[in-house]
Amino acid sequence: MVLGELTVEEALKRNTFQHAKVLTGVNGLNRIIKWCHILEVKEIDLFINGGELILTTGISLLDSANQWNYIETLIKKHAAGLCIELGSSIRAIPSDILSLAEKNNFPIIIFEKTIRFIDITQDLHSLLINRHHQNMLDLDRLSQNFNKLSLQPNGILKILQELSLYFHCPCFFIASNEKYYYPTNQGETEAIIREYIHNHLKETKALTPFYLNNKSYSLNTVQVFDQIWGYLLIENKQFPSPELTALILDRASIALSHILLRNRTTEERKQSDEAELVHSLLNMETLESNQLKNILPMHFFSHSFRLICWPLLEEEQGVSRKGEEFRLYLLMLLRPFFKELGFHPLISYRHQELIVILFMQPPKIELVNLQQITDKLIELTEAYFPSPAFFGISSIHHEPMNAKIAYEEAKQIVLLKQKGLIDCHTYEQIGIYHLVLPLSKTSIIKDYISIHLGKVMEYDRLNNSELLKTLAIYLECNGNKKETSERLFIVRQTLYHRIEKLERILGSNFMHSSNRLAIEVAIKAFYLDERAMHFKDQLLADVK
């Protein structure tokens, strides 16, 4: 049974009010009584919090100059009502005071016979305390029932049924791909609510009533890992206090989150086939083209895709995260995130490397904001891993047969980031490395580096100087001598001396556009060369 909050109208039905008479505020008898208070002072501001039913003999109303302010203060402080015993201190209430109270629907109740205020306070306080105690018992009982129901088959619907029977109102659970409601005739209403939440997602706040078709609803989010996985709603009809309603909805939401988490965990444990599918796509040379149709869902053939490669160096943290539980946790965070962006993700997590193939229809994939993906992966990296976010996102591909090419693109980005050569995460943004990377393992690039930088490198080797480092930073600063000297921590005269040496070695026109472009490409290729990596800390320690 739902025990609602005590109202003035309900209090008037108690035996202690059998001789009471309502003078004003009949339309305000639904005001909530939070406490009953005897007040016989003129200055009442400090003694009222709101919701009090005030009992007085009228001493504070003897001063006619204070009467208006007294009633106005009670109204502004949202008191539940004023009960006055006539006769001992005051015999009548001025008409202007009654008009003020009536205008604000503020109940003024009089006792024309002597009444023991202590009987009223004891009766109402006992009622309030007993009601609060019963509500806490209801909360405990409901919490236990929610927990038990969450372990039963079809637990979500049974929890909604429990809520509906308690509140005597329809209840709904809205999730992305699931619909639950009770009673079972609320399907049309559920569709309307689902559309409202979809259209007003950012405006919808937990436990804030909103109106649909002249009906009021309260909403509570169901969260797992700080992500919203669904919404629990009830139609506002006969409710207990807002505080109790919030607590009950919160307990129900926790039970629902346990069901969702358990179901998602079970689903993720079954995703081994998906990991094998990703592995097969990355090893296409072992598959015949017609075999692809047997391992990939048919609707994916009309989709384009990007691939994410994310090496997760877990052992650096000192505490191993290679366990099954952490893998499931990570996948349960990412899968709904990618689905929310509109992707169909295939995820594989093996050998400390997370690979995600994100399928989407061609027109839509071009419009996806990749910044949301990079921000999410950086956030997870900072939260669970000590190393920087070395992940890469491939370009868009249109054939599943190109999965291995996409994987190589993503791995190249990881390589460039690990060497500190780029700040981006997507293949389209790596610039000149589109040309340099394919040539990096050939003799062509080595000869190219030797032609454009060989003399500078030889000079540095013989003289233990830093001309190559100076050249790299000078080009990065677009020839700005002031900025270059500041980044090299040298005086400008020393920089001028080094530039003169570079002009003697490379020619006075090395900053002309064609020569400069050739030298910049050579520098980038040099620092990409694996065998030159031991020079990196010495030559580019201050480049970034």
N, C-alpha and C positions, 0 to 999 in steps of 0.2 A: 504493500500500500504506500502510495506517495504522500508524504506529509509535507504539504506546502508551508510557506512562511505564514506566520500569524498576522492577520490583518485586523484593522480596527473593527470592521464589520463582524468578524468572528469573535472578537473580544466582547462586543456588545451582547452576544448571546450567552455569556457566562452569567452564573447566578449573582456574582458580585456587581453586575451592571443592571440588575432587574429594575432598579429605580432610576436609571439614567435616561436622559432625554437629549436627543441630537438637535442642536439649534442651527448649525451651519455645516456645510461641507458634506452633504449626503453623497455627492458625486466623488468625494475623496475618501470614502470609507474603505476603499481597497488599498489604502496606504499600509505599508509594512511596519509592524511593530518589532523592533529589535530589542527593546528593553522598556521597562516601566520605571519612572523616576519621579519622586516627590521633590518639587522645586518651589521654594518660598522666598526667592531673592529677586531683586529688580534687575541686576546685571546678570544675564543668563548666558552670554556668549561663551564663556569658558566652561560651562557645565553641559553643553549639548554637542553631540557628535553627529546627530542625524538618526532618525528612526525611533526616537523615544516617544512614549506616550506620557505626557506630563500631567501630574496630579497636583492640584493646588487648592487652597482655601480662598484664594483671591487677594491675599495680602499685597502681592506685588502689583495688583491692579487698582489699589486704592488711590494712587496718585494718577489723576486723569491725564496729566502731561506725559506720563510714562506708558499709558495703556497702548497707544498706537505703536510705539517703538517695540513694546514687549511682543505683541502679536506678529508684527512684521519680522522680528528677529526669529521667532519660531518658524515662520514660513520659509525664510531664507535659509535656515539651518536644516530644513527638511524634517522637522519633527513630525511624528505620526499623527498627533492630535493633542488637544488640551481638554482636560477634565477639571471642572470647577465645582466645588461644593458651595452652594449659595447659602447665605444666612449668617454665618459666623463672621465673615469679613466684608463680603460684598453681596448685595441683594439683587442686583440686576446688571446686565452687561449693556453698555451703550450701543445704540443702533449703528453708529459709524464703525465700531469695532466688528460688529456682526457682518456688516456689509463688506469690510476688508477681508474677513475670513471666507465669506461666501464667494467672493470674487476669485479667490485663489483655491477654492475647493478644499479649504482647511477645516477639518472637523473640530467644532467646539461642542463639548458634551457637558451638561450640567447635572448635578445631583440636588434635588430640591429637599432631600432629607439627609440627615447626618449619616455619613458612611465612614467605615474604618478603612483608611487608605492602606493600612498594613495588610488587610485581607485581600485587597486588589493586587498589591505588589506580590504577595506570596502566591496567589493563584496564577497570575500571569507569568511570574518567574519560573514557577514549577512547570507550567505548560511549556515554556520556551526551552527549559533545560531538558525536560523529558523528550521533547520533540527532537532536539539536537542529538540526544543520546540514541534515540531510535534511528535517526538518519545515519549516525555513525555505524550502528549495527547493520543497517541496510547496505551501507557502503562496503563493510567487511564481508557481508554475505555475498553481495554481488561480485566483489573482487574474487572471492574463492570460486564462485560459479563460473566466472569468465575464465579463470585459469583451468578449471576442469574441462570446460567446453572447448578450450583451445587445443586440447589433446584428443578430442573426439573427431570422427569423420564429419565432414561438412561443418566444421567448427565456426566458421564465419557466420553462416546463416543462423546457427543456434545462438550465437552471441547477440545478433540483431533481434532475434525473437525474445531473448531474455530482457533486453533493453526495452523493447516495445511493450512487453507485458508490465514492466515496472512503470514506465512513463505514460502508458496508455496512448501511444502515438506511433505513427509510422517511422521506421528507421532505415537508413540507407548506408551502404558502403560503396564508395566510388573509387575504382582503381583503373589503371590504363586499359587493361584487357579483360577485366572482370566486372560483373555487375551482381550485386546482392541487395535485396530489400525485403522488408517484412512489414506488414502483411504482403502476401503474394500478389495482390491486386494493384500494386503500386508501380507497375512497369512503365506506364506512361509518364508518371511523375518522375521516376528515376531518370528517364531520357531527358526531361526538361532540366533537372538539376545538373546532370552531366554536362549538358551544353552550357549552362550558366557558369559552372566551375571552369570549363575550358575557355570561355570568353572573358572571365573576370579573375583569372588565376592569380595575378599579381595583387589584385585588390582584396581577395578573400583572406580574412584573418581568422585565426582559430577562436572559436567561442563568440564571435561577433555575429549577432543575428542578421540575417538578410531576408528579403521578401520576394516570393515568387507566387504569382497568381493569388495574391491576397493572403498568402500563408507565410508564417515566419518560421525560419529554420536556424538551428545552431549547428556550427561545424567545428570539428576537431581534426587536426592532421594526424595521420598514422605515419610515424617516421621510423626508419631503420638506418643506422649509421649516419644520422643527421641528414638523411635524404627523405623527401616526402614520397611515400609509396602508395598513398591512398588518402581518402577523406571519409570520416565518419560523420553522418548528419542525422539529426532528429528534428521532427516537426515540433514546434513550440506549442504545447497545449497545457496540461496540468503539470507544473514543475515544482520541485522543492526549491530551496534557495539557489541562486546562481553559483554560489561556492560549491554546494553539494553536487549540482549538475555538472560543473566542471570536473570535479573529482571523479564522478562516475564515468563520464566520457573519457577521461584520461586513463582510468583503469581498463576500460573496454578497448581503447586504442592500443594500450600496451599488449593486451592479450591478442589483438589482431596482428600487431607487428610480430609477435612470436610465431604466429601461424605463417605469415608471409615469409619470414626469415627461414623457417623450417622448410617450407615448400621450395623456396629459391635454392636453399642448400642442397636439397634433394635433386633439383633440376641440374645444378652445377656439377654434382657428382656424376650425373649421367652424360656430361658433355665430353667424355673421353673420345667419343666418335667425332665430335667437332674438332678436337685437337688433331686427330688422325687425318681429318679432311684438310686442315691447314697444312699439315706436314706433306700430304700428297700433292697439294697444289704447288708447294715449294720445290718439289722434286719431280717436275713434269716430265723429265727425260725418261723416267721409269714407267710412264703411262702412255698408252695409246690414246689418240684423240677421242675415240668413241667411249673409252673408259671414263672420261671426265663426266659424261652424262649420268653415270652410275653413282658418282660420289657427290655431285653438287646438285642442290635443289634446282628444279627447272626454271623457276622465276628469276634465279640469279643470272641466267644467261642474257637477260635483257637489261641488266644493271651494269653500271660502271663501278669502280672501286678505288679506294686508296688503301695503302698498307702502312701500319705503324710498327716499327721495331723499337723495343724498349728494353735494353739490357738492365737487369736489376742485380746490382752487385751487393747481395745481402750480407755476405760474410764480413764486410767492412764494419758492420754495426756492432760486432762482438757478440750479438745474440742472434742465433740462426732463425731466419724467417722462412726456411724452406719447407716447413710443415704444411700439411694439407689444409689446416684451418686457415692459415694466412692466405694461401692461394685462393681458397673459396671466398674469403673476405674481399680480396682485391677484385676478383671477377664479379662479385655481387655489387661492388661499387661502380664498376665500369660498364657492365652490360646495360643496366637501365639508363645510364647517362648517355651512351651512344644511341640507344633506341629513342630516347627523348629528342635527340637531334635529327631523328628520321632515318638512321642507318639500320641495316641488317648486319650485325657484327658476327664474325667467326673469330673465336679467340683460342689461342694456344699458349700455354705457359709451361715451358720445359727448359731445362738446362739454364736456369736463371735468365731467361729471355722471354719477354712477353711479345707475342706477335698478334696483331689484330688486323683482320681484313674487313674493311667497312664498305659494304655494298649499298648502293643507292641508285635510283633511276637517273639516267644521264642529265636531264635538264636541272634536276634539283641539286645534284652533287656539286655543280659549278657555283651554287649560291651559298653553300654552307660556310659559316664563319669559322675558319680553322683556329682562330684565336681562342675560342671557347675550349677546344680540345687541348691546345698547348697549355692554357691556364690550368685546366684540370689535372693534367699529368704533372705539371710543375708543383701544384698544390700537394698531390700525393707523394711526390718525391721528397718535398720538404718535410712532410709529416712522418714518413716511414723509412727514409733512406738518407744516409749522411752525404752521399756524393751528389754532384750536380745532375741536372735532368738531361742525361745524354740519350735522348730519343730522337727518332727521325720519322718523317711522314713523307711517303712517296708522292709522285705526281698521280694524276688521274689516269687510270687504264680502263680499257673497254672490253678486253677479252680475259676471261679467267686464266687462259694459257699464259698470260703475262705476269702471273703472280710472282714468279721467281725474279723477273726483272724489277718489279716493284720492291721486292725484298732487298735486292742489291742496292737500289736507290736509297732506301731507308737506312741501310747499313753504312752507305757512304756518308750520309749526313751525320750518323753517330761517330764515324771516324773523324770527320772534320771538326766536330764539336769537342771530341776528346783531345784533339791537338790544339784546341783554342783558336782555330782559324775562322770560324763563323759564329754568329750569334743567333741565326735563324734555326727553324726546325723543319721546314718544308723544302722539298726538292726544287720547286720552282724558284726559290729565293737564293740558291747557292751561287748564282752569277757565273763568273769565269770558270768555276770549277766544273761546270758542265763540259768544258773542253779539256781542262787539265786532267781530270780524273781518268778518262779513258786512256790518256797518253802516259799516265804516271808510271806504268809498269813497262814501258817500252824504252828503247835506247834513244828515241826521238826527243823525249823530254829531257833526258840527261844531256844530250848534245845541246839542246836549246838553253838549258841553264848554264852550261859551260860557255856558250857563245856570249851571253849577255851579262853573266855575273862572274865568270871564271877569273878575270883579272882582279876584280875587287876582292874575291875570296882569297886569291893567292897573296894579295897585298896584306890582308888581315893576318894570314898565316905567318908571313915572314916578319911582320912588324908588330904582331900582337896588338893590333888596333881594332877599331869598331866601325869601319867604314860601311860595311854591309848593314849593320844595325842603324847607323845614321841615315843611310840611303832609304831603308824601309820606312822609317818614321818620317823622314822628309817628304816622301811621296804620300804617305798617309795624311800629312798635314797640308797637302796641296801646295807645297813650296812655301808655306808660311814659316819664316825663319824664327820669329818670336815664339810661336807655339812649339816648334821643333826643339829649340834650345831648352825650353821649359820641361818638355817631356824627357829630354836626354839628361837634364840636370847639369848643363854646361853653360858657360857664358857664350854670348853671341859671337864673340871674336873667335872662339875655338870652333864654333860651327862654320864660320866663314872659311876658316883654314881647311876644315874637312871637305867642304863643298868644292874648294879649289882643287883638292886632290882628286875628288870624284870626276871633275871636269877634265883633268889631265888623263885620267884612266878611261873614262867613258866617252869623252868628247864634250865640248862646251854646249852642244845642243842636246844633251841627254834628257832635258825637260821638255823638248818639243813633243807634240802629241803622239806621233807614231813611235818615237824612241821610248818615251815614257811608258806607253802602253806595253811595249815589248818587255821592258825591265820589270814592270809591276807583275806581269804574268810569270816571268821567270822567278821572281821572289816568292810568289804564291806556290809555284811548283816546287821550289826549293824546300820550303817548309812542309810541304806535303810528302816529300821523299822520306821514307822510313829511315834510311841510312843517315839522313841529315838531322834526325830528331835530337841527337845528343848536342847539336849546336843550338837548339831552340832556347833553352834556358839562358844560355850565355848571350845570344844575339838579340832575342826579343823579350827579355824579361820585363822590359818597361813599355812594350808596345801598347798593351791594353790599359 
